[in-house]
Amino acid sequence: MALRIGLTGGAGCGKSTVAGMLKAAGAHVLDADVIARELVAPGSPALQTIIAHFGPTFLNENGCLDRAALRARIFADPAAKTWLEGLLHPLIRACFIAASDAWTTSHPQALIVWMVPLLVENGYRPLLDQVLVVDCSRSLQIERLRARPGWTEKQISAVLAAQCDRVTRNATADWMVSNEGSLAELQAQVTLYLRHLRGT
């Protein structure tokens, strides 16, 4: 039977790194951020709705969504953030379900990973068989986010404020890996989790 695993963690905790390890082990990974980008591709209904709401200044010269400008807007305007999430989250959720159903049909024993930063906050748990949380300290999160190009202190604070607290997120986990050590240590934890899933 196929398993749907929700992969989440705070910003900067290492979700993408763990997703890469799971993919290398044969899991089929679906990424909420990738789906969101596909949904707002040039000419898409979602992009047209966004531009109708926020205005044409949020398009760049190539007709693509100016993601940096939109990110700055929603970080500064809670109402804008709520509106955008109300538009995109149901579409993202529907894409996860449709893609998982299609993959399960062709791969009945598949391990399907949903990488969702706001998994807890947006109520994904009932759709999943398990939740895997990648955890690290808040100070390490901030350090890693500061190292990302173009991230300001204000944006870092806004992103962290939008996510549930560490205790709440970790309480939802069926399994948790800590990403405060080396890459090898993280890989060992992911390998252990996969062995657990396989009952070996």
Beta strands, then each sheet from edge to edge (+ up, - down):
strand 1: 3-9
strand 2: 28-31
strand 3: 111-115
strand 4: 130-135
strand 5: 175-178
sheet 1: 2+ 3+ 1+ 4+ 5+
end
